[in-house]
Amino acid sequence: MTTSSVKTSLAAPERSLDQRMEALKRANDIRTARAKLKKDLKASRASIHAILLDPPEYVLTAKVFDMLLAVPKYGRVKTNRILNQCRISPSKTIGGLSERQRTELVGLLHR
């Protein structure tokens, strides 16, 4: 096996212009929806508890850390302390939380 054949097998499959544009549109829609959600969290129009317990699809790939930072009175230090207490990595996504992590996190946030 030559090095060029190894490189081609690891490359992403070629996508048509339409496929790339559709993926770009989806990514932009998700970013826009998340930005609106963060503004709503900041203004207390949305509840972090509801988002954690029943997350919309566009939030599943968002980091738990980033969503908690959008909540009023939650800075980096408090957010890191809460995540450490629940044994959740700061890089964990909302969709990747286990049921135990999800309920423990919501319980800590209710205090």
Phi and psi in degrees as GROMACS dihedral restraints (atoms count N, CA, C in turn):
[ dihedral_restraints ]
;  ai    aj    ak    al  type     phi  dphi    fc
    3     4     5     6     1   -89.6    20    10
    4     5     6     7     1   164.4    20    10
    6     7     8     9     1   -66.2    20    10
    7     8     9    10     1   -31.2    20    10
    9    10    11    12     1   -68.1    20    10
   10    11    12    13     1   -34.2    20    10
   12    13    14    15     1   -71.8    20    10
   13    14    15    16     1   -29.7    20    10
   15    16    17    18     1   -68.5    20    10
   16    17    18    19     1   -43.5    20    10
   18    19    20    21     1   -61.7    20    10
   19    20    21    22     1   -42.0    20    10
   21    22    23    24     1   -69.0    20    10
   22    23    24    25     1   -32.0    20    10
   24    25    26    27     1   -73.1    20    10
   25    26    27    28     1   -22.4    20    10
   27    28    29    30     1   -90.4    20    10
   28    29    30    31     1   -13.3    20    10
   30    31    32    33     1   -72.6    20    10
   31    32    33    34     1   152.8    20    10
   33    34    35    36     1   -69.1    20    10
   34    35    36    37     1   150.0    20    10
   36    37    38    39     1   -64.6    20    10
   37    38    39    40     1   147.5    20    10
   39    40    41    42     1   -66.4    20    10
   40    41    42    43     1   139.5    20    10
   42    43    44    45     1  -119.6    20    10
   43    44    45    46     1   148.1    20    10
   45    46    47    48     1   -74.2    20    10
   46    47    48    49     1   165.5    20    10
   48    49    50    51     1   -59.6    20    10
   49    50    51    52     1   -41.0    20    10
   51    52    53    54     1   -61.4    20    10
   52    53    54    55     1   -42.2    20    10
   54    55    56    57     1   -65.1    20    10
   55    56    57    58     1   -42.0    20    10
   57    58    59    60     1   -65.5    20    10
   58    59    60    61     1   -41.2    20    10
   60    61    62    63     1   -66.9    20    10
   61    62    63    64     1   -38.0    20    10
   63    64    65    66     1   -64.6    20    10
   64    65    66    67     1   -43.0    20    10
   66    67    68    69     1   -64.0    20    10
   67    68    69    70     1   -40.1    20    10
   69    70    71    72     1   -64.6    20    10
   70    71    72    73     1   -41.8    20    10
   72    73    74    75     1   -63.5    20    10
   73    74    75    76     1   -44.2    20    10
   75    76    77    78     1   -61.1    20    10
   76    77    78    79     1   -45.0    20    10
   78    79    80    81     1   -62.3    20    10
   79    80    81    82     1   -41.8    20    10
   81    82    83    84     1   -65.8    20    10
   82    83    84    85     1   -39.5    20    10
   84    85    86    87     1   -61.8    20    10
   85    86    87    88     1   -42.7    20    10
   87    88    89    90     1   -64.0    20    10
   88    89    90    91     1   -45.5    20    10
   90    91    92    93     1   -61.3    20    10
   91    92    93    94     1   -40.6    20    10
   93    94    95    96     1   -65.1    20    10
   94    95    96    97     1   -44.6    20    10
   96    97    98    99     1   -63.9    20    10
   97    98    99   100     1   -40.6    20    10
   99   100   101   102     1   -66.5    20    10
  100   101   102   103     1   -39.3    20    10
  102   103   104   105     1   -62.5    20    10
  103   104   105   106     1   -41.9    20    10
  105   106   107   108     1   -64.1    20    10
  106   107   108   109     1   -41.9    20    10
  108   109   110   111     1   -62.6    20    10
  109   110   111   112     1   -42.5    20    10
  111   112   113   114     1   -63.4    20    10
  112   113   114   115     1   -39.4    20    10
  114   115   116   117     1   -63.3    20    10
  115   116   117   118     1   -41.8    20    10
  117   118   119   120     1   -65.1    20    10
  118   119   120   121     1   -38.5    20    10
  120   121   122   123     1   -64.0    20    10
  121   122   123   124     1   -45.4    20    10
  123   124   125   126     1   -60.3    20    10
  124   125   126   127     1   -36.8    20    10
  126   127   128   129     1   -91.7    20    10
  127   128   129   130     1     6.9    20    10
  129   130   131   132     1    61.8    20    10
  130   131   132   133     1    26.9    20    10
  132   133   134   135     1   -89.0    20    10
  133   134   135   136     1   -12.9    20    10
  135   136   137   138     1  -128.2    20    10
  136   137   138   139     1   151.6    20    10
  138   139   140   141     1  -104.9    20    10
  139   140   141   142     1   126.9    20    10
  141   142   143   144     1   -64.3    20    10
  142   143   144   145     1   -30.8    20    10
  144   145   146   147     1   -63.2    20    10
  145   146   147   148     1   -46.2    20    10
  147   148   149   150     1   -64.2    20    10
  148   149   150   151     1   -39.2    20    10
  150   151   152   153     1   -66.3    20    10
  151   152   153   154     1   -40.5    20    10
  153   154   155   156     1   -70.7    20    10
  154   155   156   157     1   -38.2    20    10
  156   157   158   159     1   -77.5    20    10
  157   158   159   160     1   -35.6    20    10
  159   160   161   162     1  -139.9    20    10
  160   161   162   163     1    75.6    20    10
  162   163   164   165     1   -72.7    20    10
  163   164   165   166     1   137.1    20    10
  165   166   167   168     1   -65.1    20    10
  166   167   168   169     1   158.8    20    10
  168   169   170   171     1   -58.8    20    10
  169   170   171   172     1   -37.8    20    10
  171   172   173   174     1   -70.1    20    10
  172   173   174   175     1   -10.9    20    10
  174   175   176   177     1   -96.7    20    10
  175   176   177   178     1   -15.3    20    10
  177   178   179   180     1   -56.2    20    10
  178   179   180   181     1   -34.7    20    10
  180   181   182   183     1   -95.4    20    10
  181   182   183   184     1     5.2    20    10
  183   184   185   186     1   -81.0    20    10
  184   185   186   187     1   149.5    20    10
  186   187   188   189     1   -75.1    20    10
  187   188   189   190     1   137.9    20    10
  189   190   191   192     1   -58.2    20    10
  190   191   192   193     1   -42.8    20    10
  192   193   194   195     1   -55.6    20    10
  193   194   195   196     1   -47.3    20    10
  195   196   197   198     1   -64.5    20    10
  196   197   198   199     1   -39.5    20    10
  198   199   200   201     1   -68.1    20    10
  199   200   201   202     1   -39.7    20    10
  201   202   203   204     1   -66.6    20    10
  202   203   204   205     1   -34.5    20    10
  204   205   206   207     1   -63.1    20    10
  205   206   207   208     1   -25.6    20    10
  207   208   209   210     1   -76.8    20    10
  208   209   210   211     1   -14.2    20    10
  210   211   212   213     1   -79.4    20    10
  211   212   213   214     1   134.2    20    10
  213   214   215   216     1   -56.4    20    10
  214   215   216   217     1   142.9    20    10
  216   217   218   219     1    71.0    20    10
  217   218   219   220     1    10.3    20    10
  219   220   221   222     1  -115.8    20    10
  220   221   222   223     1   105.9    20    10
  222   223   224   225     1  -100.3    20    10
  223   224   225   226     1  -169.4    20    10
  225   226   227   228     1   -62.3    20    10
  226   227   228   229     1   -43.0    20    10
  228   229   230   231     1   -66.0    20    10
  229   230   231   232     1   -50.8    20    10
  231   232   233   234     1   -64.1    20    10
  232   233   234   235     1   -41.2    20    10
  234   235   236   237     1   -62.8    20    10
  235   236   237   238     1   -45.3    20    10
  237   238   239   240     1   -62.9    20    10
  238   239   240   241     1   -39.7    20    10
  240   241   242   243     1   -63.9    20    10
  241   242   243   244     1   -43.8    20    10
  243   244   245   246     1   -64.2    20    10
  244   245   246   247     1   -45.3    20    10
  246   247   248   249     1   -63.3    20    10
  247   248   249   250     1   -38.7    20    10
  249   250   251   252     1   -64.2    20    10
  250   251   252   253     1   -41.3    20    10
  252   253   254   255     1   -60.2    20    10
  253   254   255   256     1   -37.1    20    10
  255   256   257   258     1   -88.8    20    10
  256   257   258   259     1     1.8    20    10
  258   259   260   261     1    56.5    20    10
  259   260   261   262     1    49.3    20    10
  261   262   263   264     1  -117.5    20    10
  262   263   264   265     1   129.9    20    10
  264   265   266   267     1   -69.1    20    10
  265   266   267   268     1   140.7    20    10
  267   268   269   270     1   -60.5    20    10
  268   269   270   271     1   -21.5    20    10
  270   271   272   273     1   -90.6    20    10
  271   272   273   274     1     2.0    20    10
  273   274   275   276     1   -68.3    20    10
  274   275   276   277     1   139.2    20    10
  276   277   278   279     1   -89.4    20    10
  277   278   279   280     1   160.0    20    10
  279   280   281   282     1   -62.2    20    10
  280   281   282   283     1   -40.1    20    10
  282   283   284   285     1   -68.3    20    10
  283   284   285   286     1   -21.3    20    10
  285   286   287   288     1   -90.0    20    10
  286   287   288   289     1    -0.1    20    10
  288   289   290   291     1   -72.0    20    10
  289   290   291   292     1   139.2    20    10
  291   292   293   294     1   -78.7    20    10
  292   293   294   295     1   167.3    20    10
  294   295   296   297     1   -61.2    20    10
  295   296   297   298     1   -40.7    20    10
  297   298   299   300     1   -61.1    20    10
  298   299   300   301     1   -48.4    20    10
  300   301   302   303     1   -61.7    20    10
  301   302   303   304     1   -41.8    20    10
  303   304   305   306     1   -62.3    20    10
  304   305   306   307     1   -50.3    20    10
  306   307   308   309     1   -69.0    20    10
  307   308   309   310     1   -37.7    20    10
  309   310   311   312     1   -65.0    20    10
  310   311   312   313     1   -40.6    20    10
  312   313   314   315     1   -65.3    20    10
  313   314   315   316     1   -46.2    20    10
  315   316   317   318     1   -62.8    20    10
  316   317   318   319     1   -40.5    20    10
  318   319   320   321     1   -60.8    20    10
  319   320   321   322     1   -42.5    20    10
  321   322   323   324     1   -67.8    20    10
  322   323   324   325     1   -35.9    20    10
  324   325   326   327     1   -73.0    20    10
  325   326   327   328     1   -23.3    20    10
  327   328   329   330     1   -72.3    20    10
  328   329   330   331     1   -19.4    20    10
